[in-house]
Amino acid sequence: MAEKFQQNDQRVYETREQVEIEEVIQTDDGRQYFFTRIVPLFDNGSVYATCGIATNITEQKEYEEKL
């Protein structure tokens, strides 16, 4: 799982653009779904870090599956 997170961060570093992805994470409580946005942080024109915001959308996905 960590490798996939690192790949997403690396993509942001390389493209210098935000990425929006839907992720599925297996936990002890079952599958959890997240909508994640990762944005580059700049200093003097260079990307020095990324910032990620993940929203848990598990209830929404479960509702969609029931339909």
C-alpha positions as CSV (number, residue, x, y, z in Angstrom):
1,M,0.0,0.0,0.0
2,A,2.8,2.4,0.9
3,E,4.4,1.8,-2.5
4,K,1.2,2.9,-4.3
5,F,1.1,6.0,-2.1
6,Q,4.7,6.8,-3.0
7,Q,4.0,6.3,-6.7
8,N,1.1,8.8,-6.5
9,D,3.4,11.4,-4.8
10,Q,6.1,10.8,-7.3
11,R,3.6,11.4,-10.2
12,V,2.8,14.8,-8.6
13,Y,6.5,15.6,-8.3
14,E,7.1,14.7,-11.9
15,T,4.1,16.4,-13.5
16,R,4.0,19.4,-11.1
17,E,0.2,19.0,-11.2
18,Q,-2.5,17.9,-8.7
19,V,-3.8,14.3,-8.9
20,E,-7.2,13.1,-8.0
21,I,-7.7,9.4,-7.4
22,E,-10.1,6.9,-5.8
23,E,-8.3,4.5,-3.5
24,V,-9.4,1.3,-1.9
25,I,-7.7,0.3,1.4
26,Q,-8.3,-3.0,3.1
27,T,-8.5,-2.6,6.9
28,D,-9.5,-4.9,9.8
29,D,-13.1,-3.4,9.4
30,G,-13.2,-4.3,5.7
31,R,-12.7,-2.2,2.6
32,Q,-12.5,1.5,2.9
33,Y,-12.9,3.8,-0.1
34,F,-11.2,7.2,-0.3
35,F,-11.3,10.1,-2.8
36,T,-7.8,11.6,-2.6
37,R,-6.4,14.8,-4.0
38,I,-2.6,15.3,-3.9
39,V,-1.2,18.7,-4.7
40,P,2.4,19.9,-5.2
41,L,3.9,22.5,-2.8
42,F,6.3,24.9,-4.4
43,D,9.3,26.9,-3.2
44,N,11.0,29.2,-5.7
45,G,9.4,27.2,-8.5
46,S,10.5,23.8,-7.3
47,V,8.3,21.1,-5.8
48,Y,9.5,20.5,-2.3
49,A,6.6,18.5,-0.9
50,T,3.1,17.2,-1.6
51,C,-0.1,17.8,0.3
52,G,-2.8,15.1,0.3
53,I,-6.4,15.3,1.4
54,A,-8.4,12.1,1.6
55,T,-12.1,11.9,2.0
56,N,-13.7,8.7,3.2
57,I,-16.4,7.8,0.7
58,T,-17.1,4.3,1.9
59,E,-20.8,4.9,2.7
60,Q,-21.3,6.4,-0.7
61,K,-19.7,3.4,-2.5
62,E,-21.6,0.9,-0.4
63,Y,-24.9,2.7,-1.3
64,E,-23.9,2.7,-5.0
65,E,-23.2,-1.0,-4.8
66,K,-26.7,-1.7,-3.3
67,L,-28.3,0.2,-6.2
